Amino acid sequence: MKKSLTFKITTFVILGLLMFVAIVKLKYGAGKDYPNLGANLTTESFVLGKLIQLDYPPGNLAIANNGDVYFNYHPLAKAERFSPVTVFKWSNGNVEPFPSIEAQKNFQGTFGMTIDKQNRIWFIEPASFDFKHTHVSAFDLDTKQRVEFFEFPEGQAKFAEDIRVTADGKYVILPNPGLFSFTTSSVVVYSVSDHSFYSIKSDHPCMKPEDWIIQTPYGPDRLLWGLLNFAVGIDGIEISEDQKWLYIASMTNSRLCRVPMSVVLNPATTSEAFNQSIEDIGQKPLSDGITVDRDGRVILTDVEHGSIMAFNPITSQLSKLGGSKDIVWPDGIVVGGDGDVYFTDSSIPSYLDPLVRAPTKSKLLEHQPYFIYRLKKSMD
């Protein structure tokens, strides 16, 4: 009798688990292929070149007015296990630790970065990489001294991976995508003057992942052995040059959207008011990095096809700036003062395993070297 009861319970548990797995797979692991938006586009007159060669995968980058390039190793690679330096400055062909080799131990895992109009470089270090608190910090580029630091309360801005600063240097904007579709996305606004912050939660379609399967040179981008698609909501943001708009580019989302900065910078803005203010301005590729060029176009990385695309918010037209089949995952991107486009290939699918565990050194070495690229405007 006991054996029969045990068998029935075991069978019931197994069937329950199988049903749970089937439901999760159907809801979060099915998906469909995304169209190649750049397939029939003429490539603009940019020339692609490899600017910096690296031992480990780069993540994000920023460019100062003098042309110096600041960049980091991607935190998913956890290169700090093998390299004493994870944050760098490239100047005239030379790479050096930033702000110093001694300061590297103070970083817990830098992700997004940006340089503001006050000549400060800002870093976001999200708590989602096994830390209790998300950190925001800024360094003066001339003195290399840390001039700003804020530690968010535990659980706040946990998944924030990108960072932008208003032209007046008073506010820091962070996209907090949540965990897949399990938690609600938000925009976090940090006030530099009084070290306060507020979050605007939003379940608007532009803020959430859609049901797409990202295709990579290493196959579909999936986790848990295909149970979950790699799906991310709002992770890419950019402020328009005239400071009127915040562009929203969720990674696994087909739409490029924007919301007035006047709405974002109003602490009284409700989720409903935020959602009503969002404007869908057109189709985009499945993207990671986002920036704007001097013509006001929104520049996006196309993570599926190793290319860079430009969206004109006036005409709603897409164009292709360039790319290569050798680029695995175009990630951080910025336009320099020279008008050239600089971006990293973080190569995430080459070393990310189904459980998002830190890759072994041999796995990272297998795909060396890694590159930061430049799309240089042709003079022809």
Secondary structure, DSSP 4 states (H G I P E B T S, - for coil): -HHHHHHHHHHHHHHHHHHHHHHHHHHHS--EEPP-TTTTPPBPSEEEEEEEEESS-EEEEEE-TTS-EEEEE-GGGTGGGT-S--EEEEETTEEEESS-SGGGGG-S----EEE-TTSEEEEEE-TTTT-SS-EEEEEETTT--EEEEEEPPTTTTTT----EE-TTS-EEEEEE--STTTS-EEEEEEETTTTEEEEEEE--GGGS--SEE-EETTEE-EEGGGTEE----EEEEEE-TTSSEEEEEETT-SEEEEEEHHHHT-TT--HHHHHHH-EEEEE--S-S-EEE-TTSPEEEEETTTTEEEEEETTTTEEEEEEE-TT-S-EEEEEE-TTS-EEEEE--GGGT--TT-PPPPHHHHHHT--EEEEEEEEP--
